[in-house]
Amino acid sequence: MQTMEDRVLEINSGLLREVEEKGGVKVSACYQCRKCTNGCPVTFAMDLYPDQVMRFIQLGLKKEVLESSTIWVCASCETCTTRCPNEVDIARVMDYLKQKIVAEKADPKEKKVLTFHQVFLDDVRKRGRVFEAGLMQTYLFRSGEIFSKIKDLSILEEMQLGLTMVRKGRLNLLPKSIKGKEEVKRLFKDRP
């Protein structure tokens, strides 16, 4: 099996053009200073660093980018974006890549992160804000995590934490509404 280093690199600018046109970010401005990667708080969990994702996009390595864990591990904290001397909005690129995978109904490497992402957005779409207790319940069932947590009894720890949060006023048992719910719904119109 050939490793990435053994292959002849063929540059394909299609991915770069797509990300710049549809994603609205000038990835070609990245000159690999690595400030994004050096400031990122979650690189320990990434298979490609943010600067590598930018370079792979520039080189058109679509498969490597879209099959990486990095775009799903990204916390969208925007540290990378604020550190970039060329104002490349790296967090926006990561979001665009997530949306691309969802739109193409591709199989993401981090399925549980995608499930959480979808549950979170569904909650915002429905209520205009997140209802944490409902979000966690829905996520546990959709991801299948509930079964492993019941099996290893860690569900008891989670329930204890939830009760503590309720007692301290940090977790609501009923969802709250917002005034601009219709405006939020309009934001989600034409979105997957």
C-alpha positions in Angstrom: 0.0 0.0 0.0 1.3 3.4 -0.9 1.6 6.0 1.7 0.8 9.7 1.1 4.6 10.4 0.8 5.0 7.7 -1.9 2.3 9.0 -4.2 2.9 11.4 -7.0 1.0 14.5 -6.0 -1.4 15.8 -8.6 -2.7 19.3 -7.8 -6.4 19.7 -8.5 -7.7 23.2 -7.9 -11.4 22.2 -8.1 -11.8 21.9 -4.3 -10.0 25.2 -3.7 -12.2 26.9 -6.2 -15.3 25.4 -4.7 -14.4 26.4 -1.1 -13.5 29.9 -2.1 -16.7 30.4 -4.3 -19.3 28.6 -2.3 -17.7 28.8 1.2 -16.7 32.4 0.7 -13.2 32.1 2.2 -10.0 32.8 0.3 -8.1 29.7 1.3 -5.4 30.5 -1.3 -4.3 33.3 1.0 -3.0 30.8 3.5 0.8 30.7 3.4 1.3 28.0 6.1 2.5 30.1 9.0 0.8 27.5 11.3 -0.5 30.2 13.8 -3.9 28.5 13.4 -2.6 25.1 14.5 -0.4 26.6 17.3 -3.4 28.3 18.9 -6.0 25.5 18.4 -7.1 24.0 21.7 -8.2 20.7 20.2 -5.3 19.6 18.0 -4.7 16.7 20.4 -7.8 15.1 18.9 -7.2 15.9 15.2 -5.8 13.6 12.5 -5.0 16.7 10.4 -4.0 20.0 11.8 -5.9 23.1 10.6 -2.9 24.3 8.5 -2.8 20.9 6.9 -6.5 21.1 6.0 -5.9 24.5 4.3 -2.9 23.0 2.4 -4.8 19.9 1.4 -7.6 22.1 0.1 -5.1 24.2 -1.9 -3.7 20.9 -3.4 -7.2 19.6 -4.1 -6.9 16.5 -1.8 -10.7 16.3 -1.4 -10.8 12.7 -0.2 -8.2 13.3 2.6 -10.0 16.5 3.7 -13.5 15.1 3.7 -12.6 11.8 5.4 -10.6 13.5 8.2 -11.8 13.7 11.8 -10.5 17.3 12.0 -13.5 19.0 10.5 -15.8 17.3 13.0 -13.4 17.7 16.0 -13.2 21.5 15.3 -14.9 23.3 18.2 -15.6 26.4 16.0 -14.0 28.5 18.7 -12.5 30.7 16.0 -9.1 30.9 17.7 -7.5 29.9 14.3 -9.4 32.6 12.5 -8.4 35.4 14.9 -4.7 34.3 14.8 -4.5 34.2 11.0 -2.4 37.1 9.7 -4.1 36.9 6.3 -7.6 36.8 7.8 -8.4 33.4 6.4 -11.6 32.3 8.2 -10.6 28.8 9.0 -13.5 28.1 11.3 -15.9 29.0 8.4 -14.0 26.6 6.1 -14.5 23.8 8.7 -18.2 24.7 8.9 -18.5 24.7 5.1 -16.8 21.3 4.9 -19.3 19.9 7.5 -22.2 21.3 5.5 -20.8 19.8 2.3 -20.6 16.3 3.8 -24.2 16.6 5.2 -25.5 17.9 1.8 -23.7 15.1 -0.1 -25.0 12.5 2.4 -21.5 11.3 2.8 -20.4 9.0 5.6 -18.4 11.2 8.1 -15.5 9.7 10.1 -17.0 11.1 13.3 -20.6 9.9 13.2 -21.4 10.8 16.8 -20.2 14.4 16.3 -22.4 14.6 13.2 -25.3 13.2 15.2 -24.7 15.8 18.0 -24.4 18.6 15.3 -27.8 17.6 13.8 -29.6 17.2 17.1 -28.3 20.6 18.2 -29.4 22.4 15.0 -32.8 20.6 15.1 -33.3 21.9 18.6 -32.4 25.5 17.6 -34.5 25.2 14.4 -37.5 24.0 16.5 -37.3 26.3 19.6 -35.0 29.1 18.6 -32.6 28.0 21.3 -31.2 24.9 22.8 -33.0 22.9 25.5 -30.1 21.1 27.1 -32.0 18.3 28.9 -33.9 17.4 25.7 -30.8 17.8 23.6 -28.9 15.2 25.7 -31.8 12.8 25.7 -32.3 13.0 22.0 -28.5 12.7 21.3 -28.2 9.6 23.6 -30.9 7.8 21.7 -30.0 8.8 18.2 -26.3 8.1 18.7 -26.9 4.8 20.5 -24.8 6.0 23.4 -27.7 5.3 25.8 -27.1 1.5 25.4 -23.4 1.6 26.3 -24.1 4.0 29.2 -26.8 1.6 30.6 -24.5 -1.4 30.1 -21.5 0.1 32.0 -23.8 2.0 34.5 -22.3 5.4 33.6 -25.9 6.6 33.0 -26.2 6.7 36.8 -23.3 9.3 37.0 -24.9 11.3 34.3 -28.3 11.3 36.1 -26.6 12.4 39.3 -24.9 15.2 37.5 -28.2 16.2 35.9 -29.9 16.3 39.3 -27.1 18.4 40.8 -27.4 20.8 37.9 -31.2 21.1 38.3 -30.8 21.7 42.1 -28.3 24.5 41.4 -30.5 26.1 38.7 -28.1 25.2 35.9 -30.4 22.9 34.0 -34.1 23.5 33.2 -36.5 20.6 33.1 -38.8 22.4 30.7 -37.8 24.3 27.5 -37.9 28.1 27.5 -39.1 30.0 24.4 -37.6 33.0 22.8 -39.3 36.1 21.2 -37.7 35.8 17.8 -38.6 32.2 17.1 -39.9 33.0 13.6 -36.8 34.8 12.6 -34.7 31.8 13.6 -36.9 29.5 11.6 -36.3 31.8 8.5 -32.6 31.4 9.0 -33.0 27.7 8.6 -35.1 27.9 5.5 -33.3 26.2 2.5 -30.8 24.5 4.9 -30.2 20.7 5.1 
